[in-house]
Amino acid sequence: MNCYKTDIFQQSIFSFKLNLDLEEINNFCLNFEKDNKGRVFSNYGGFQSNDLDFNIPTVNKIISLILHKVNHVSKEYFKFNKFLNISNIWFNINRYKDSNSKHMHPNSLLSGVFYSKVPDNSGDIRFFNSDSVLAFFSNVDMIKRNKYNAYSHILRPETSFLHIFPSFLNHCVEPNLSNEERISFSFNAHIIKN
């Protein structure tokens, strides 16, 4: 039997290892937490900063590297014809049992996360396929889950890694089960308006 397959849609997560001073970044986050009030969006426990000032030197270093990677992804893979800029950035400190519920990042095109501290067993990030997949395939006995029938994909965070993904991709962060904090920076990118 001849079968011709046409892949019509694809979602990807783009990953890069960044060379940054992690000790400086982690100290910045822990000191910032002591002096500033955080916010609650998708986080259960832990500390989530408000959007950070781009003029803070540590934040500016991170943004400079992220911006280069974001525009590489936007041009090479998504074929956007305009330059993207980081619209906002914040950090998360998740301690024992802290997590982030399922969410997406509206009002942006690409989003991402950079991990500056990732102890073992400190919580994976889980990306979700369309809710339609769950509705149609949840009660079907599968030989094996794959990219055609999977409801979610787990990505194990690693220190120094940046992951960029389409902002509409639902995701969550599983609970930190280590005795150390996990520190990450999240951001959104959008087209610069003239």
N, C-alpha and C positions, 0 to 999 in steps of 0.2 A: 504494500500500500504506500503510495506517495503522499507525503504530508509536507506542505509548505507553510512555514511559520513566519509571521510578521510581528515583530515586537513593536508595539505602538507607543507605549509610555515607559519611562524609566525614571526612578528616583535614586539618587546617589548621595553618599556622604563622602566628602573630600577631606582627607587627613594630611596634616603636615607636622613635622617635628620642628619646633621653634627653639632657637638658641637665645635664651634670656636668663638673666640672673634670678633664679628662682628664690634664693634666700632673701634678696631684696624685695621681691614681689610678695612673698608670704609674710614677711615682717610688716610690710606696708598694710596688708589686709588685717592682720591681727591688731596692729596699732590703731587703724582706722575704726575697727569695730569698738574699741574701748571708748572712743571719743564721739561716736556718731550713732544716731538712731537708725535702725534699719527699717525694712518694710516687709510686708507679707503679700506675696502674689501667689505663686504656685508652691511655695515652700511650706513644709510641715516641720517646724522647729528650725534650728540653725539660724544663721544670720544672712540676710540678703541686703546688700547696700542699696541705697538709692542710686540713680544714675550718677556716674562719676564725672567730675570736671576733667575735660580733655587736657587742660593745662598742667595738671599734676604730672611731674616728670616721669614717675613710674608708670602711670596710666598712658602717657604719651608714647613711651617706648613700646608698650604692648600694642597700642593702636597702630603704630607705624608698621610693625611686622604683619599684623592681622590684615590691614588694608591692602597691602601688596598681594597677599594670598587671596583675599576676597575678589579682587579685580582680575587676578589670573583665572579663577574659577568662573567668574561672570562672563569673561570674554571668551575663554577657550571652550567651555562646556555649554553654558546657557546662551552664548552668542548675543549678549546684551550689547547694544551699540553705545551705551553711555557709561561714564565712570560712576562707580558706586562709592558712597561715603558711609562711614560708620555713623549711624544716627544716635545710638546710645550704647553704653557699656556699664556693667555692674558686676559685682563679685558675690559669690556664695561661699559661706563656710558651713559645711554640714558635719555635725558631730554625731555621736552614737545615736542611731535610729532616726536621724534627720533624713528627709527625703523631699522630692518635688513631685507634685501630682501631674497627671497628663495635661499638656497644654501645647499651644503653638504660639507663634510670634506675629500677630497681625500688624499691618501697616509697615511691612518691610518685605524685601525680596529674598534676601539671604540672611541667615542667622548662624550663630555658631557658639562654640564653647572652647575655651583654652584651659587646660588643667595645669596648675602650678604645684599642686601637692595631691598625690593619690596613694594613700596607704593601701595595702592589700585588703580586699574584702570591704571596700568603702562605698560600694554601690555602683552598679552599672547604669548606663543610660540606655533606655529602651525606646526605639522608634516604632511607630505604628503605621500599618498599612491603612487604607481606607476602611471606614466602618462597614462598608458594603461587604468586604471580605469576611468579616466576622459574621455578619447576618446570613450570608449564603453558605459559608464553608464550615461554620463552627460545629455542626452536628454530623459532618461527613467523616467517616473513618479514612484516614490518610495512611499510605504506606510510609511517606516521608514528607515533612514540610520543606518547601522550597520557595523560590522567589515568585512563583505563580499562586501559591495557596497560603503562604504564611501571613499571620495577622500582625506579627511584630518581629523586630530584629534587635538583638542585644549587642551593644558595643561596650567592651570593657575599657574604661578610661586608663590612660597612661600619662605619667608625669611628662610635661613639656609638649604634649600633643594638642594641636588645634584641629577641630572638626567643624566643617562648614556644610550647611544643608539648606534646602529650600525652607523658607519661613513657615509655610503651611503644613510642614510635616509634624504631626503630633508626636510628642515624646514625653517621657517622665524620667525621673532619677530614682532608682531604688534605694532603700535605706542603707545608711552607712552602718555596717556591723563591726567596724574596727574600733579601737580605743583611741584613735587619732582623728583629727579633723581632716576633711577633704576640702581643698580650696580650688575654686574654678571661677573663671570670668566668662560671662555670657554677653552677647552683643547682637545688634541688628544692623543691617546695611540696606540702604536704599539709594535710588538715583538722585544725584545732586540736581536741585532745581535752580534754574537760572533766574 
